[in-house]
Amino acid sequence: MTDPCATSQLTNILDAVDRGEEAASDRLLPAVYDELRRLARVKLAAEPAIRTLQPTGLVHEAYLRIAGEAPDGWGGRAHFFGAAARAMRRIIVEQARARARLKRGGDKRRVDIDVDAFAFEEPKDDVLRVDEALRRLEARDARKSAIVNMRYFAGMSNEETAAALGVSVGTVEREWRFIRTWLKRELSEPADV
């Protein structure tokens, strides 16, 4: 659980940024840096395929992407960290796609071959399959998608997620159980070639 004093301080900074106070923008990154770096370390540790990306680089890239992202205001800590989690997810997925392209020849000329001549099939990267599944979930149920972003990508607790979404902790716990079961089923199905 986060420190209520730090949460209040961050909310005040985000409110000041929303009002257009230039000095508040300068205080925002130092106020969130440690927590963003912790989230980045956790995310990268869970993605062994992404070894070229470091937590510091992920934090900086994510922050640059979201710095001007909320034209109507941040709406508090949960909205900010939700945006940061989505940005980190996009960056990790982009890295996985780039790695997949390089692994498959990158800029080499494509040559058509008889696929039946090979007795094996190379599996897709798990990061890309997870992203595809999460996109399907988002199209199906926006709240469940928000729960994944907050719980998994932003590292929020059930209580923090419930407060951010304005639902009960029991609802978050129940939907989190459903999401994990649904994702397991989605990822156990063979990948489309």
Order of alpha helices (4+ residues) and beta strands (2+ residues): alpha-alpha-alpha-alpha-alpha-alpha-alpha-alpha
